[in-house]
Amino acid sequence: MDFDLSEELVAVRDLARDFAEKEIAPTAAKDDRGHTFRKDLVLKMGELGFYGCVIPETYGGNGLGFLALTLITEEIALVHSAMRVFINMQVGPALALLQFGTEEQKKRLIPPLIRGEAVGCFAITEPDAGSDVAAMRAAAVRKGDGYVLKGTKIWISNAPVADNALIYAYTDRSQKHRGISAFYADLSQPGVSRRSLETLGAHASPIGELTFENFRVPTGNLVGKEGEGFKICMWQLNHTRLSCAAGALGVARAAREAAVSYANQREQFGQKIGQFQMNQDLIAQMVVHEEAARLLVCRAAWLADQKQPNNLEVSMAKYAAAESAAFAADAALRILGAYGYSTEFPVERYLRDAKSYQIVEGSSNIQKLIIAQDALGYRKANR
């Protein structure tokens, strides 16, 4: 068992760290306050090959693997969690196309995504369909040489700014979840309206609602076969969930570093506050939760690189990392006190951003459900 990173992976991590510190950090607070979408950073990350880690060279990627992607994601989220969302919005659809698309679709649609030229998103959630994906109401009806899509998707990252979307909708409701299909659509076409939504955190990551009314999608943009949408969706979520877990690690680390730095500077009652045992208790827990989550994330990524089943490991990693981020951000705010509560310091942003990881890409409760049902033998995750 080798826990050392290869020279290549160290170089990738250092490249991402240098980029985050030089390109993202200087305006992170301003971008968050201004709810600013940074298309320039989307492009720069594409130019550096960040989105191409899990895509073969044949389609413009570099094939460095999932572990490389998790290292990149953690470094980006460490500086500004909202920016790591762009990784999932580009990589998620690209991976689904790579796994289930036709050769023509792969060559036509993947390169613009991983170069950052086409801003991507994926549309699953609806007003009445969140964790219960099969409860979606969006429907696509075959008509002529395409499909006519109708329905509303909500809480979709990049919805206000995306050029394209991987959309899930029913083509045969009588088949229940086996009647869901997947479509890769051009959002510049008529029949779609957008509405921006406000959230607690990740302010520099646009989120919103997509409403489709007589929205046409060519048959050539059906991904996989009709009825394979649910399978594609679950497969895709397993991979974007892993990147999400890596993002949560970045937030946990940022909060822990802020708390340690402050505890070694602030003095009360004649000593550094880091010398008080109650603060030491919080910091010890932050360190252990973060390191345990990191091991789980790296194991899940390693399994993906070995092309081994990792659904269970991804759920454990996502749950552990999300809870680690939430705990670390809350603990950091308590250690910093009024300074942590102040918008002049980044800890309050860490707390706001951390909460999203307990919700997105499958909530913490859903992850616990997967883990427990596997342990009880009710439903094996790695089948």
ZASE-809108 format. One record per residue (C-alpha): x, y, z; residue in one letter. Coordinates in steps of 0.02 Angstrom, whole numbers, padded with zeros to 5 digits, always signed. Layout:
N
XYZA...
//
This chain:
383
+00000+00000+00000M+00079+00161-00061D+00016+00329-00001F+00144+00433-00097D+00090+00532-00249L+00186+00508-00410S+00294+00650-00474E+00164+00681-00608E+00022+00697-00482L+00126+00811-00371V+00157+00922-00522A-00029+00925-00563V-00073+00970-00384R+00058+01107-00379D-00003+01178-00545L-00181+01188-00477A-00120+01265-00314R-00019+01397-00406D-00165+01437-00521F-00287+01452-00375A-00172+01565-00275E-00128+01680-00421K-00288+01683-00524E-00431+01647-00403I-00377+01706-00230A-00351+01891-00269P-00534+01918-00314T-00620+01776-00218A-00704+01890-00089A-00753+02017-00221K-00823+01884-00338D-00924+01809-00196D-00997+01976-00143R-01035+02024-00322G-01108+01855-00371H-00986+01864-00517T-00978+01727-00647F-00797+01712-00705R-00804+01644-00883K-00621+01692-00899D-00576+01569-00761L-00681+01433-00842V-00577+01455-00999L-00411+01463-00907K-00446+01301-00814M-00489+01222-00982G-00327+01286-01058E-00229+01208-00916L-00311+01040-00947G-00403+01028-00782F-00564+00964-00861Y-00472+00842-00971G-00399+00733-00833C-00531+00598-00855V-00547+00614-01044I-00435+00519-01167P-00320+00613-01284E-00428+00554-01430T-00560+00681-01377Y-00442+00819-01322G-00408+00763-01144G-00247+00713-01058N-00302+00552-00971G-00216+00591-00806L-00357+00509-00709G-00480+00534-00568F-00350+00552-00432L-00275+00697-00528A-00448+00775-00543L-00479+00760-00356T-00313+00844-00317L-00354+00987-00435I-00530+01005-00364T-00469+01013-00184E-00343+01150-00225E-00473+01254-00316I-00602+01234-00177A-00472+01276-00046L-00463+01451-00117V-00643+01473-00177H-00769+01333-00170S-00885+01412-00299A-00751+01394-00433M-00739+01207-00412R-00922+01193-00467V-00864+01236-00644F-00760+01076-00644I-00914+00968-00618N-01017+01066-00744M-00887+01035-00880Q-00829+00861-00830V-00999+00786-00785G-01079+00801-00957P-00914+00759-01043A-00899+00597-00945L-01079+00548-00983A-01047+00578-01168L-00884+00480-01159L-00969+00330-01079Q-01136+00327-01170F-01122+00439-01323G-01093+00390-01503T-00923+00416-01582E-00993+00564-01677E-01059+00642-01516Q-00895+00617-01426K-00794+00703-01562K-00919+00845-01583R-00973+00882-01405L-00833+00835-01284I-00688+00946-01344P-00781+01114-01321P-00829+01061-01144L-00656+01013-01085I-00579+01167-01166R-00702+01274-01070G-00766+01353-01230E-00943+01286-01207A-01008+01315-01031V-01097+01157-00976G-01223+01100-00848C-01333+00951-00811F-01517+00963-00771A-01591+00831-00657I-01679+00913-00509T-01857+00977-00522E-01974+01066-00399P-02045+00897-00344D-01900+00784-00389A-01739+00799-00290G-01669+00643-00208S-01811+00546-00291D-01748+00565-00469V-01885+00453-00540A-02016+00579-00482A-01966+00701-00619M-02105+00765-00731R-02007+00832-00878A-02056+00741-01036A-01985+00726-01212A-02102+00673-01352V-02034+00607-01517R-02088+00719-01661K-02015+00709-01836G-01826+00713-01832D-01815+00760-01650G-01895+00772-01479Y-02003+00907-01405V-01959+00937-01223L-02073+01011-01091K-02040+01035-00905G-01948+01133-00772T-01779+01100-00693K-01728+01193-00536I-01572+01222-00430W-01466+01191-00584I-01286+01253-00570S-01237+01362-00719N-01419+01371-00778A-01411+01561-00804P-01250+01553-00906V-01237+01380-00985A-01220+01356-01172D-01270+01173-01166N-01355+01055-01045A-01368+00869-01016L-01555+00853-00983I-01650+00706-00911Y-01833+00683-00955A-01963+00546-00977Y-01991+00474-01149T-02105+00335-01084D-02182+00366-00914R-02266+00194-00912S-02094+00115-00888Q-02065+00216-00729K-01879+00253-00703H-01837+00144-00853R-01929+00269-00961G-01810+00413-00928I-01694+00468-01068S-01545+00585-01079A-01521+00727-01204F-01377+00846-01237Y-01457+01010-01288A-01405+01179-01357D-01483+01308-01240L-01472+01447-01369S-01619+01368-01461Q-01796+01437-01438P-01912+01360-01310G-01808+01381-01151V-01820+01517-01020S-01703+01545-00874R-01723+01616-00700R-01581+01651-00579S-01598+01594-00399L-01514+01654-00240E-01428+01533-00121T-01341+01541+00047L-01168+01511-00023G-01065+01481-00181A-01119+01653-00240H-00996+01656-00385A-01072+01497-00454S-01232+01545-00547P-01381+01436-00506I-01557+01441-00573G-01708+01369-00656E-01732+01307-00835L-01909+01299-00905T-01936+01208-01069F-02090+01236-01176E-02093+01158-01349N-01904+01147-01342F-01837+01043-01486R-01689+00925-01471V-01623+00834-01627P-01624+00644-01622T-01435+00653-01644G-01423+00728-01470N-01507+00583-01380L-01371+00512-01267V-01375+00324-01260G-01540+00241-01301K-01715+00289-01252E-01747+00228-01075G-01564+00229-01023E-01573+00401-00941G-01589+00340-00762F-01439+00225-00783K-01339+00367-00861I-01392+00487-00724C-01339+00370-00583M-01175+00331-00669W-01138+00515-00696Q-01184+00563-00518L-01063+00434-00450N-00921+00523-00539H-00973+00703-00507T-01007+00655-00326R-00823+00607-00310L-00766+00777-00372S-00892+00857-00254C-00813+00761-00109A-00643+00829-00159A-00716+01005-00157G-00781+00978+00019A-00604+00927+00069L-00542+01094+00006G-00667+01189+00113V-00627+01084+00267A-00443+01118+00243R-00469+01304+00217A-00570+01316+00378A-00444+01214+00476R-00297+01319+00414E-00388+01480+00458A-00427+01416+00633A-00250+01359+00668V-00175+01522+00604S-00292+01627+00710Y-00269+01518+00865A-00082+01546+00853N-00101+01735+00840Q-00246+01786+00951R-00208+01812+01136E-00333+01813+01279Q-00303+01802+01466F-00116+01813+01438G-00093+01670+01315Q-00125+01615+01137K-00302+01548+01120I-00230+01392+01042G-00169+01345+01215Q-00347+01329+01280F-00403+01148+01281Q-00576+01183+01212M-00499+01257+01056N-00376+01114+01046Q-00523+00993+01053D-00604+01077+00902L-00443+01082+00803I-00403+00900+00841A-00574+00848+00777Q-00554+00956+00622M-00388+00874+00580V-00449+00695+00605V-00613+00719+00509H-00521+00799+00364E-00383+00669+00354E-00506+00524+00366A-00611+00600+00228A-00458+00628+00119R-00410+00444+00131L-00587+00394+00081L-00587+00516-00065V-00418+00457-00128C-00470+00275-00115R-00628+00306-00215A-00528+00401-00347A-00396+00264-00355W-00531+00133-00382L-00602+00238-00524A-00430+00246-00604D-00417+00057-00589Q-00589+00043-00671K-00655-00049-00519Q-00830-00023-00445P-00829+00117-00318N-01009+00172-00288N-01001+00126-00104L-00831+00206-00081E-00889+00365-00167V-01040+00377-00053S-00931+00355+00101M-00808+00485+00035A-00945+00611-00007K-01031+00589+00162Y-00869+00601+00262A-00802+00750+00165A-00965+00847+00170A-00984+00824+00356E-00800+00866+00383S-00821+01029+00288A-00977+01078+00385A-00897+01037+00553F-00732+01123+00513A-00816+01283+00451A-00928+01292+00604D-00782+01257+00722A-00673+01387+00636A-00808+01518+00656L-00821+01480+00841R-00633+01492+00863I-00624+01658+00771L-00777+01725+00862G-00830+01897+00799A-00695+01893+00666Y-00765+01730+00600G-00938+01806+00595Y-00875+01959+00503S-00888+01970+00313T-00713+02046+00313E-00640+01873+00341F-00667+01717+00233P-00726+01599+00371V-00908+01653+00355E-00895+01610+00169R-00823+01440+00213Y-00974+01407+00324L-01098+01459+00190R-01009+01360+00055D-00987+01206+00165A-01174+01181+00190K-01200+01151+00004S-01095+00993+00010Y-01222+00913+00126Q-01354+00938-00009I-01284+00932-00186V-01244+00777-00289E-01344+00671-00167G-01376+00733+00010S-01287+00666+00163S-01445+00569+00205N-01444+00486+00034I-01262+00438+00057Q-01302+00362+00228K-01446+00267+00149L-01330+00193+00018I-01199+00148+00147I-01321+00071+00271A-01419-00029+00142Q-01256-00102+00078D-01201-00148+00255A-01370-00227+00293L-01369-00324+00131G-01529-00244+00067Y-01450-00170-00089R-01268-00189-00136K-01192-00026-00196A-01051-00105-00298N-01147-00218-00414R
//
